[in-house]
Each structure stands twice: as C-alpha cells, then as structure tokens.
C-alpha cells in the first residue's frame, strides 16, 4: 500500500487528544450519606465496571474515526507487489493494430472495432491533464504528436484497416523513442493487437524499464482463412499463341477442411481457366492453370477465390510480357567461311534481336543489353575481350564458345582457364557420332516427349579433345562415342558458359544441319532469360531491374498505375549493365502498373498485399505471460479480460486501487457506533 498525500499521516497524532481527555477528565463525585452503605458496595462495584467499559468503547470508536479520516485524506492506494505506481501527469502511447488480420471477428464484432473501444476505455481511465499518443501500422507523421483527452477519441475513430504490416519490436521502439522525448515523468504504453505470431516478435523486442508496457490481446472466435500465396510459370518464356502452364499455391490456415474449393484465372479481365482443390486444415496445395496467351505484349492476370472474413488475400495479381526479344551478340572469326548456321538461325526468327560483328570490329557497348553472346570460330582471344566478357558474366548472361579449327590454342586456353573451363588439346579429325544425351543434365528438359534408346544423333568430323582441371564444375550435355565431350556447361558467377568442342560449320560435321541443332541453340538462349518477377508487395522497398540501354533522353523512368490513379518516380541506381528502381514503399494500392521510360511502357508490373498477415495463428494470453516471465520483465504486463469495459482495470493498473472512499465509510461507521454507544449503552 502507498499514499498519494503521505504528509496527512502526521495528523494521526490527533488520536492522542481523546486519549488525553479520557485519562485526565476525571469525574467528580458528590458525597451522599446513607444510614447503612454495606448493601450498596456490590452495586457500586458493578456500576464502575460498566462505566469503564463504556468509556473504553467510546474512546476506541473516536480514535478509529480520527484514524480513518486521516487515512482518507492521505488517499491510500493498494498496489500489486510488482507494480510501480507513478503519481501525477501521464504520457500514454496507445498502439492499435490495424492490419488485415484485425478484420477477423468475435461475438462483439470485428477485432479492429473492439480494439478502438478498448482504446477509448484506456483514455477514459486517465485524467484531463494527461497526454495521449495514438499509433498504428501506418507510421504516419500525425502519429508523432500528443493529443488531449478530448481530441484523442476522434483520432481513434479515424483508424481504418491498412495494408501496412509492422513487427511488434519496431512498434515498441517507435513508441519508446517518442515517449522518451517527452518531459513527462510517468510514461505508459498500451498495445492492442491480436498478437499474430508472424509479426508479434515479443521475444526479440527491447524493454525500456522506465516505461510501463501493457499488452491487451484480442482473440477471434474462429480462425479461418484460405488464400492464394504465390504463382509462377513453368517456363521463363511466354509467347503469344503458345500454351502456358501457370502454377499457384493455395493455403488453408483454418481449423476446418475445404472441400470442392475453386480458383479462377483471369487474363486481361477475361476468365480463361478454373482449378478445383480440396484442403485439409493447416495445409497447402499446388494447383495448375493451362491457357493460351492470346494477346501480344503486356498481359495482366489475377487468380481469385472467395473466402470470409479475411478477404485481402483472396486475389493475387501478376503480370507478364508475351513479346520478349532475346538480344544476341554474335562475333564471327576473321577467317570464318562457309554457311553460318548460327547466324541463319537467329536472323530467321523474330524472337531474337541479333547484333553481328566481325572479330576485328567488335562494338562492346552492345554487351550491356545482350542476353547471349556467341563467340563463333574466333582465331584467338584478346585480353580486351576477356575483360568485357567477365563484366558480361557478372550480370548473369550466357556465353557460347565455338572454337575455330585454326584457333590459337594458347590464347583460347588462357581465356577458358579464366572461367574454369576445360582446356583445348589437339584437334581430332576422326569422324565419330554423338553417343548420347546426358539425361542427368536437365538442359533438354521438355524438349523430348520420350527419350528413345536409338536416336539419330549428329556426326562430328572435327573436334578438340579437352582436359579438365580439378576445380572445374563442367557438366556434359552431349558426349561423343569415344567419351569426349561435344557440348558442356559451366556455371560461372551469375551466368552460364557453354563450350562446344567442335565448330558448327558444315566442314566439321552435320550438327549445324541436324534436328538437334535448333533446340540446342534455343535452349541456350532460353536459359539466359531470368524468370521475370510476376508480382511485388505494396508498402515495401521493391527493387525493379531494367536493362540500361543507351538513351539520349534525360527523362527518368517512372511507375504509373494503369488507371492513372498514381504515378511515382522511384529512386534510381545505375549498376553495371542494369538500372535499378527502388520503390521505397511509395506504392500502397494493389493492382497493375507499368514502368514508363521515354514516354513508352517498357515493363508490366503487378503489386499485391503482403501475405504475412494471412497466417492468423496468434499467441494466447498465457503464452504472452510466460514469455514475459521468461524474459524477466517487471515493467510488462498482460491484460487478460478484454471482453468488457476495461477502464476500471486500466485505472487500477495505472494508479492502483484507491481506498479513500472505504476509509470515509469506515469513519462514518465509527461515528455511528459512538452515537449508538452513548444512546443505548447504559
């Protein structure tokens, strides 16, 4: 117990006044003579005993009356042994979780509505002289100020569901930093949340012992949520008129099974496919959509399902470009002669954008925008070419090396050694057939419907024997019948390097005219494509990569929503051959966007709400209490009963249980007792 005004306790010395009066105010008796008093002795003794008892009882009643009055004026407060009661003005910070998980409901309504009611209860428990901060997941500038008791209620009413997601540790850090900037001595933090496990990182939060923190967990009646988690294409290349396979993950985070659920696929607002699924509780399943890309260029799609009450994650937006050109730089040797099978393939297909150069006149600037570089029968490898190829490989490009029969072996091997490729040895002019396709290597995955035992493979008349070093991770793709490698792959840095041991001209075999030639070159080019990111998250610092192509315009690229509602200029960084766009959490609405550069749309984008809030698993009150106990935090507490008005509970926690009214009642009771003693005790 403690006292608000302990100085009044000095008044307890007033109890001595009735005691002194009792001791020194002796009654004076008048003598009355009787003829015979022996019969009165017994009566006199009994009367004195009763009179003394009455006076003592009255004295006790008067002393207790004074004591209770003094204690009432000193305002005693009953506190918990671990509680720290701060008297005087208060600075209170109230965090209201307004994330999507607060859309869940209990019998009194949505959790956000209940959180706002409980926040008003907290405000009601404090005085007009106290100051209040209200903070949500939005971390807006208006949250960094104090409100009066009247204004804070309006601020609470204005809170709405938001797509922003913040961890508890970041919220507490922001609250503590704000309160520590205040001169008010008594600082208190209240956290009203559903304590979702994915964001409520209490164990990693820092405790400020000067600030009293109270957790107010709110629990939903039933936790159910089915949502679309992610999607991806089976291949990195999407083209108009081709059949596409889109995979998606559906997750059931509820306690009930889902039978005969369905998800619909929309491309450019047109429904194209539907997938059915059944899910056990707390499980996920992969579903697949098969459709034909009917429009050329940018395509905007979405996958939809229906679920209640959490609906923010029922639709997943994505985008892709069905008109992608693979940029190829072809460098031919100065002594190259005959039919150029490689160049003929690239020029005959509009999928490729070809830049062709001679070994003696290479424009290295095209390397920045290239996906694939083909070194076709160069006589030798220069140091300048090695330097530029090294930069290209660091950006994740693909390189195909086709040696010349008159190659400078030393310069070749120096070049190949820089990329940990096998060294070339002597030229073998013995005609030999390709023995097999290495099925362990997934290079030809999807090319053959069925791999036959007897398949007509290319005949090679000239090839180089190779020798590997111990550090090489060279993988065989095609092998000759004598065990020599015909085509192999080595992954170097972020890119891939393909080495052919034989020239692909008509003088070195029939590989250039063989049916296997086209899918081999196509696969090398397709593998150079990085699977484009189909979607991003709102309220995040997304990094979007563009090819840094030369341009005379100084207009920076910007990201524009399709419906023209928003248009932002991202932060731009130039990194080697790429232009990186940083959104810096500027995009807050899910949907479809485009990157506009030089007044042209160059990249389709889709943004979705974060799926962090989709996992509705929450901590119970006893779990939070245990975590606080394990951390040994004395300034943290958990308010368990949050189903009713908690203002009284908040007041007792903040200021203790005030007992002055009880002592006033006791003082009046003792006054009444004294009156009764004087009147009825004879």
N, C-alpha and C positions, 0 to 999 in steps of 0.2 A: 504494500500500500504506500502511496505517496500523497502529498498535499500540494494543491495549487497555490495556496496562500499560507505557508507554514508559520509566518510571523504571528498569526492569530493564536497559535498554540500557547503563546505566553499568557493568554487570558485564562488558561486553566488554573492559574493561581487564585482566581476568584472563588474557586471551590473552598478555599480556606475561610472565606467570610462566614458562611453558615456554620462551619465547624467551630469558629471562634465564638460566634453568638451562642451556639449550643453549649460550649464549655463555660462561658463566663456570665451568661444571663441566668443566674440562679433565682429561682422563685422564692419570694419572701412569704413565709407562713405566719399567720396571726394565731396567737395562743388563745385557746378556748378551754376553760377549766370545766372539768366534769367531776361529779362526786366520786365516780368509780371508772377508771380507764382500762382496767385489766381486760374488759371484754372487747375493747377496741384495738388492741395490739395486733391481733391476727388480721383484722380488716385493713389496718393501716399498712402492714407489710405487703399485702396483696395489691393495694392501690398503687403503692410506689413502684412495684414491678411492672404493672400495666402501663403506668405513665412513662416509665423509662423506655419501654418497648415502642410505644407510640412515637416518642421524640426521636428515637434512633431511625425508625422507618421514614419519618418525615425528613430527617436530615439526609438520609440516603437518596430520597426522591429529589430533594433540592440540589444535591451535589450532581446527581446524574443529569438533571435538567440543564444545569450550567455547563457540564461537560459536553453534552450533546449539542448545545448551542454553539459553543466554541469550535467543536469539530465541524459543524455545519458551515460556519464562516470560513474555516480554513480549507474547505472543499476537498475532502479526501477522495482519492481515485484508486480503485482496485485494479492492479495490473497483473499480467502474466509474468512469471519469474524471468522469462527470456525476452520479454518485450521491453522496448525502450520508448518511453513516453516523452515526447517533446512538446512543451507548452509554448504558447504564443502563436505568431503568424506562421502559416504553412505555404510551401510551394509544392503543388501537386501536379505530376505529369501522368496523364491517362492515355494509354495506348489501346486503340480499338482496332483489332484485326479485321480488315475489310477485304480480305482475299476471297477468292471464289469458293473456297470450302465453307465459308460462313453463309453460303446460300442454303446449306443443309438446314433441316428443320427439327424442332421438338414440339411438344404439345402446346407450348405458348407461342410458337411461330418461328420464323427464320432466326438463325443464330445471330445475325447482324442486328436485327431489331431488338433482341434480348440484350445484346451487348450494349446497345445505346441506352436502354432502360437502366441497366446496372450502372452505366457511367453516370447517369443523372442521379442515381442513388448515392453514388460516391460524392458528387458535388453537393447534394443536399446535406450530407453529414458534416460539412465544414462551414466555417463562418464567412460573413461578407468581406472580412478583411483578408481572406486567403486568396492566393493567385493560382490559376489553373493553366496547364498546357494540354492540348489535345493533339495527338499524333496518330497517323495511320500509315499504311504501307506506301502511300504515295510520296512521302517525304517532301511535301511542298513547302514553299517559303513561309506560308501563313502558319505553319506548324511551329515555327521558331519564334513564338511570342507568347506572352501570358494574356489570359482572358480574366475578366472579372467573373464573379459568380453568376451574374445575370447573362453576360454575353456568351459564356461557355456552353450554355444549354442550346443556343442557336447553332453554335459550331458543331455540336454533337448531332443535331438534327440534320445537318447538311451532308453528313458522311454517307457515301454510297459504295456499293460493291466496286472493286477495282481489279484490274488485271495484274497490278504490281504484286510482287512476292518479295518479302524481306525475311531474313532469318531473325530469330529472337535476339541473338547476340548483337546484331547490327542495330536493332531497335533499342535495346537497353543501352548500348554505347551512345546512341544519339540522345536518348533521354537523360542519361547521366551527365553528358557534356553540357547539355542545355541547363540543367538544374545547377551544376557546379558554377555556372556563370552568374548565378543569382546570389544576392547578398542575404537572402532569407536563410535563417539557420536551419529550420525544420524542412527537410526535403523528403518527399514520398513519391513512389512510383507504383502505378497500378497497371496491370497487364490483363486485358480482357481478350481471350482468344480461345479457339477450340483445341489449342495445344497439339497441332498437327505434327506428327513425328518427322515429316520431311523437312520442316522449317523450324521447329521448336527445339533448337540446339542448346538447351539449358546447361548441359554438362560442359560445353565449351565457352559459355558466357563468362564474363568477368564480373566479380562482385565488388561494388563500392560500399564499404561498410558504413559510410556516412549517410547513405540513402536507404530508407526503409522501402523494400520492394514486396508487393503483394500480388500473387498470381490469382486470377479469377478465371478458372477453366469453365468453359461452356460445352456441354456434351449434347449431341444429337440423339434423337430416339432411335434412328436406324441409319446405318452407314451403308449406302448403296451407290455405286457409280460404275457405269460402263462407258468406256471412251476409246477413241482412236488415238493410238500412241504415236505411230510413225508410218511412213511409207517409203518405198524405193522401187526403182525399175530393175528388171532382171539384167538389162544390158545398159551400158552408158550412152548408147546412141539411139535417139528416137528420130524417125523419119516419117514424113507423110506417106500414107498408103501402106505402111508396114504394120503388122500385128505386134502390139506391145503387151508385155506382161507386167502388171503393177502389183506389188506385194504390200500388205499392210498388217499391222499388229493391232488386234482388239483386246482390251484388258477389262476384266471384271474384278473390281475391288470391293464388291459387296459380299454379304454373307449368304445370298441366295443364288441358286443356279440360274442361268439364262438359257432358255430353250427356244429354238427356232428364231433367233435374232437375225436381223438383216442389215446390211450396209449398202448404200447406193453410191455409185461413181458418176460424177458429173464432169464433163469436159466442155469448157466454154458454155456453161449453163445448160448443156444438153445431157440428159441421162443416157449413159451408154452401157452400164453393166450393173449387176447386183450380185452380192455374195452373201450366203447364209452361214450362220455359225451357231454353235452351242458352247456355253462356257460354264465350267464349274466355279464355285466360289473361290475367290482369290487366285485366279488363273488368267492366262493369256493365250491367244491363238493367232496363228498367221493365216490370213485369208488372201485370195488372189483374184485380180480382175484381168480379163483379157479383152482388149479392144483395139480398134484400128484408129491410128492417128489420121484424122480426116482433114485437118487444116494445116497449112504450111506456115511456119514461123512460130510466133509465141502462142502457147497454149496454157490456159489457166483452168485447173481442175480442183475438185474437192471430193472428199469422202464423207458421207453423212450417215448418222444413225440417230435414233430417238431414245432419250433417257431422261429421267426426272429424279430429283430436283436439280442436280448438278448438270448444267447444260452447256457450259462454256467450252467443254472439250468434246462435244458431240460432232463437230465438223473439223476436218483437217484440210487446210488449203495447201496447194502445191502448184508449181509451175514448171514448164519445160519448153525448150526450143526445138521444133521439128525441122529446122532449117540450119543445120550446123555444117560449116565447111571446115575440113581438116586442112590446115596450112602445111604444105610440104615444101621443103627446100631441097632441090636435087642438084648435087655438084658432080659433074661428069669429068673424068680424066682427060687430060690434054691429048692423049693418044687413043682415046676411045673411038672405036669404029664398029660398023655393023648396025643391026637393028637394036634400038634402045627399048627393050621390053618394059623396063621400069617406067620410063617417061611416057610410053604409049598408054600404059595402064592409067596413069594419073591424068593425062590430058583427055582421055575418053570418058571420064566420069565427073559429073558436075559436083560430086561430093567433095572433091579435092580442089584446093586452090594452090596451084603449082608456081614456084619460083625456081627457074632452072638457070644454072650458071656453069661456066667452064672452070676448071681447076685454076686457071690463070687469072680469072676475073671474078672473084667472089665478093658479093655485097654482104658483109657481116651484119648489117643493120636488120636484114630480114630474119636473122636468128631470133630476135626478140619476140616476133609474132608467130614463129613456127611451132607446130606441134611435133613434126617429124623432120629429121634431116637424114638424107641418104647420101653417103659417100660412095659414088659409083665408079669403081675402077680407077682411082687416083693413082698416079705414078709414085707419089710419095706424100708423107705427112709433114707439113711445116709446123714450126713452133707457134706461129700466129694462129693457125687453125686449131691447134691443141688448146690454146688459151681460150678461144671463143667457144669451142665445143665444151670445155669444162664449165663455163658460165651457163651454157645452154642446159647441161645435165643437172646443174644445181637447181634449175627451175622445174625439173620433173619431165623433161622432154624425152623423146625416143630417138635413138640413133641406129641406123642400119649401115653396116660396113660391108662393102662388096669389093674384095681385092682385085687388082689387075694381075694378069699373067706376067706382066713385065714390071711388077712392083719393086720399089726399093725396100727390101725386106728389113733392113736395119731401121729405117725411119718408121716403117709400119710397126715393128716390134716395140720401139720406144713409145709410140703412140698407144699401142694396145696395152703395154705394161702400166701406163699411167691410169688405166681404168681396170686393171687386174683381169685382163682378158688373156686367153692362151696366145702364145707366140706362134708365128708362122714359121714353118720349116721349108723343106724343099717342095717343089711343085710336082705332083704326081699326075702323069698323063695317061694312066691306065684307065680304061673305060670300066665303070663299075656302077651298079644300080643302087638306088637307095634301099636300105634294108627294111627299115620300119619307122613308124611314127612313135615317138616316146609318149606313151599314154600316161606315164607318171607326171609329165608336164601338162598343165591344163591349157596350153597355148591354143589347141584346136577344139576346146570345149564348145559344143553347139554347132560345129561345122559339119560333122558327120552324124547322120541319124543312127548308123550302126557301123562299127568298125569291123570290116571283113578281114579274115586271115590272109586271103590272097587279094592284094590290091595292086594295081599297076602304078608303081612309083617311078619318079624321074630317073633318067640315066645321066650320069656325070662322066665327062671325058677328061676334064682337067680340074684338079682341086689341090689345095695346100694341106699338107699334114700339119697338125698343131701339137703343141706340148703345153700342158697346164703347169702352173706353179701351185704351191701348197696353199696359198692364200686365196686362190680363185674359187668363186662360187658359181662357176659356169655350169649352166644346165643345158643338156642336149634336147633339141626339138626334133631334128631329123638326123638319122645316123645311116652311114653307108654300110655296105655288106662286109667290108673289111674292118669295121669298128670305128673308122674315122668319123668325125662329126661333119655334117654338112651345114647345119644351121643350129646355132646355140644362142643362149640368152644369159646375160649377166646384169643383175640389178646394181646400179652404182648411184649412190646418193639418193636423190628423189626420182631418178629416171631409170630407163632401161636401155641397154645396148645389145643389139643383135649383130652377130658376126656370121657371115657366110664364108665357108672355106673355098667356095668356087664362084667364079664370075657367072653372072646370069645372062650372058650373051649366048648366041647360037653356036659359037665355036667351042664352048666349054660344056655342052650338054643340052638336054631338051627341057631343063627345068623352067626356062623362061617361056616356053610354049605349052607347058604341062598344065593340066586342070588344077593341080595343087598350087600353082603359082599365084593365081588371083586371090584365093582365100588366105594364103600366107602373107602376102603384102597387105591385104585388107586387115588381117588380124593385127599385124604390127602397127598399122595406123590407128585402128580402133583402140588398141591397148594404150595408145598415147593419150587418149581422152580420159580426163579425170571425171568421174561421176559428178555431175553438177549437183549442187545442194538444192533440193527441191523446195525447201522452206526454211524460214528463220523464226526466231521468237521476238515478240514485241517486248518493249521495256528492257532490252538487252543491248550490250555493245557488240553488235554483229560486225564481222569483217567480211566484206564482199570483194572478191578479186576480179579485176578486169585486165585484159591484155593491154599493155601500154603501147598502143600503136601511135606512130608519129602523126601529129596533127598541127596545123597552123593556127587553130583556134585556141584562144586562151580561156574560153568559157569552161568553168569547172563542171563536172558531171553532177547531176542531182537526182534524187529519188522521188518519183511522183506517183501518187495513188491513181488508180485507173479512173475513179470517179472524180478526180481533181479536188478532193476534199483537203488533201495535204500535199505539200511539196517541200522537201527538206534538202539542204546542202550538207552532205556528210563531210567529216574530216578526211582529208586525202593524204596518203603517203605513197611515195614512189619507192618501190623495192625492186631493184634489178629490172626484170622484164615485165613486172606487174604493177598495176595501180590498185592500191588497197583503199577501200572506202569503209570508214568506221561510222556506224550509225549513232553511237553514243546515246542510246536509249531514247532517241528522238521519235521513233515510231511507236505509237501506243495503240493503234487500231489494227485488228487482224484483217486480212484481205489481200488484194492483189496490187502490186506496184510494178514500176518499170524504172530502170536506170536510163536517164536521158543524157546523151552526150552529143554535143554539137547539133542540138535540135533533132536528134534521132534516137529512137528507142534501141538500146544495144543489149539489154538483158532483162528477162522477166523475173519477177520476184514474188514470193508469197510469204506472208507472216501469220503466225498463229500464237494463241495464248500458250504460255508455258504449261507443261503437263506436270510440273512439280506439285501443283495443288490437286491433282487428280487422285492421288493416293490419300484417302481420307482416314487412314489409321491415326489415331490420336492417343495421347497419354491420358490416363485416368488420374484422378486427384491423388490416390495413394502412391502411384508411381512418381509423381512430382514431389510429394513429401519425402519419399525415400531418396530421390536424387539430391534434394536439398540437405537431407540429413547426412548423406554420404560425403557431400562437399563441405559439411560443417559450417554452413552459412547461417548465422544467427539473425541477420537482417532480412532474410527471405521468409515468407510465409505463404500458405495456400488457403484460399477461402473456398471451402467445400460446398456449403449450402448456398447455391446461387439461383434457386428457383423462385425465391420471393424477394421482397424489398430488403436490401442488404444495408440500408443506410445506418440502422442501429448497430449492426455488426461492424460496419466500417468505422462508426464513431467510437465504439468501444475499443477497436483495434488501434485507432489513431490516437485516442485520448484516454483510454482506459474506462472502466465502469465507474461513473461518478456516484458517490454515496451521500452527497449533502442533503438530498431530499429525505433519505432514510433517517438521517440524524435529526432533521427538523420534526419528522413524525415521532421519533423517539422522545424528543424534548417535550412535545405537546402531550405525549402519553404520560410522561413522568409528572407533568403539571397536573394532569387529570388525576393521577394516582395520589398526589399530595392533597388535592381537594377532597377526594374520597376518604382519605385517612383522617383529615380534620373533621369531616362531617359525620362519618359513621363509626369511627373507632373511638369509643368512649373510654 
